[in-house]
Amino acid sequence: MARKSWFRYFQYDERKETPAEARNVLLIVAGLIAAVTFQAGVNPPGGVWQDTKDGPDGHSAGRAIYSYKTREFYIFLISNTLAFSTSIHLLISLTHRFPFHFEVILATASMVVTYGSSIFAITPDDLVKFRYILLAAAVPFAIRFMLQVYTRLTRMELPYERQIVVPANPNEENA
């Protein structure tokens, strides 16, 4: 008796599931990822300093405690931003042409602005390298755009690639 592995059991099977069911699952997963990454950006690991301390080991109230480990903090910030923007892109794509799509876009855009302002607020001024964070936020949108352009270019028939119909029997043409 052959047993199915749990991985194959839970895999998407287009014979059983409809595209609408798959879209609904993706909407839930993307929503959860957006919520978790938003929360991690607003309330970073380790929290924020509650007081201000002067001196060489000083810190400012409201700044992320984790941000004083510069390299680790930027790895966290870029990875979190990439996951957040990918989930936002997925949410917008999956709700395209839905009722209230404009409202969905408005709400997600507001959430992105809130996320960005939170990152600005918790990151110390001397560590600001936001070009990397903005690049991470743009990656999912840029990849999708490039895939769309590539797909459309490869589907286009170029003028010099006309279809030439060759008769099955060359003698039929002269008859």
LINLINWO-V71439 format. One record per residue. N is the residue number from 0. RES is the residue in one letter. PHI is phi as a letter, one per 40 degrees, with the letter a starting at -180 (NA if undefined). PSI is psi in whole degrees, 0 to 359 (999 if undefined). NEAR is the number of other ideal C-beta (glycine too) atoms within 8 Angstrom. Layout:
{{N	RES	PHI	PSI	NEAR} {N	RES	PHI	PSI	NEAR}}
//
This chain:
{{0	M	NA	118	2} {1	A	c	131	3} {2	R	b	140	4} {3	K	c	139	6} {4	S	c	156	6} {5	W	c	329	6} {6	F	c	314	6} {7	R	c	328	7} {8	Y	c	321	7} {9	F	c	1	5} {10	Q	c	154	6} {11	Y	c	130	5} {12	D	b	110	6} {13	E	c	346	5} {14	R	c	334	3} {15	K	b	317	4} {16	E	c	147	8} {17	T	c	160	5} {18	P	d	328	6} {19	A	c	320	6} {20	E	c	318	8} {21	A	c	318	10} {22	R	c	318	9} {23	N	c	319	8} {24	V	c	316	8} {25	L	c	323	10} {26	L	c	319	11} {27	I	c	313	8} {28	V	c	315	8} {29	A	c	321	12} {30	G	c	319	10} {31	L	c	317	8} {32	I	c	318	12} {33	A	c	318	14} {34	A	c	316	8} {35	V	c	315	8} {36	T	c	326	13} {37	F	c	313	12} {38	Q	c	320	8} {39	A	c	327	11} {40	G	c	322	13} {41	V	c	322	9} {42	N	b	85	6} {43	P	c	162	15} {44	P	d	135	6} {45	G	g	347	6} {46	G	g	199	7} {47	V	b	156	11} {48	W	c	139	11} {49	Q	c	345	4} {50	D	b	171	5} {51	T	b	135	8} {52	K	b	126	8} {53	D	c	164	4} {54	G	h	181	5} {55	P	c	329	3} {56	D	b	27	5} {57	G	c	169	8} {58	H	a	168	10} {59	S	b	143	8} {60	A	c	139	9} {61	G	g	353	7} {62	R	c	149	12} {63	A	c	131	11} {64	I	c	319	11} {65	Y	c	339	11} {66	S	c	346	13} {67	Y	c	355	8} {68	K	b	83	7} {69	T	d	304	8} {70	R	c	312	6} {71	E	c	320	8} {72	F	c	318	15} {73	Y	c	325	11} {74	I	c	313	8} {75	F	d	311	12} {76	L	c	316	12} {77	I	c	317	11} {78	S	c	317	9} {79	N	c	318	11} {80	T	c	321	15} {81	L	c	315	12} {82	A	c	318	10} {83	F	c	311	16} {84	S	c	328	15} {85	T	c	317	11} {86	S	c	323	13} {87	I	c	316	12} {88	H	c	317	11} {89	L	c	317	10} {90	L	c	316	14} {91	I	c	319	11} {92	S	c	318	8} {93	L	c	342	10} {94	T	b	10	9} {95	H	d	132	7} {96	R	g	16	3} {97	F	c	158	7} {98	P	c	145	3} {99	F	g	29	6} {100	H	c	321	10} {101	F	d	318	6} {102	E	c	323	7} {103	V	c	316	12} {104	I	c	317	9} {105	L	c	316	8} {106	A	c	317	8} {107	T	c	324	12} {108	A	c	319	8} {109	S	c	321	8} {110	M	c	321	11} {111	V	c	317	12} {112	V	c	318	8} {113	T	c	316	10} {114	Y	d	312	13} {115	G	c	317	8} {116	S	c	327	8} {117	S	c	317	10} {118	I	c	316	13} {119	F	c	320	9} {120	A	c	324	7} {121	I	c	348	11} {122	T	c	130	13} {123	P	d	145	9} {124	D	d	324	5} {125	D	c	351	4} {126	L	b	5	10} {127	V	c	112	8} {128	K	b	65	7} {129	F	c	349	8} {130	R	c	327	6} {131	Y	c	321	9} {132	I	c	318	12} {133	L	c	323	8} {134	L	c	317	8} {135	A	c	322	12} {136	A	c	329	11} {137	A	c	343	9} {138	V	d	309	11} {139	P	c	322	10} {140	F	c	320	9} {141	A	c	318	8} {142	I	c	315	8} {143	R	c	319	10} {144	F	c	314	8} {145	M	c	322	8} {146	L	c	321	8} {147	Q	c	317	8} {148	V	c	315	8} {149	Y	c	315	8} {150	T	c	316	8} {151	R	c	323	8} {152	L	c	323	7} {153	T	c	339	6} {154	R	c	338	5} {155	M	c	141	6} {156	E	c	123	5} {157	L	c	152	5} {158	P	d	325	5} {159	Y	c	1	4} {160	E	b	50	5} {161	R	c	151	6} {162	Q	c	124	3} {163	I	b	122	4} {164	V	c	119	4} {165	V	b	125	4} {166	P	c	149	7} {167	A	c	323	4} {168	N	b	114	5} {169	P	c	335	6} {170	N	c	338	6} {171	E	c	332	8} {172	E	c	321	6} {173	N	c	348	5} {174	A	c	999	4}}
//
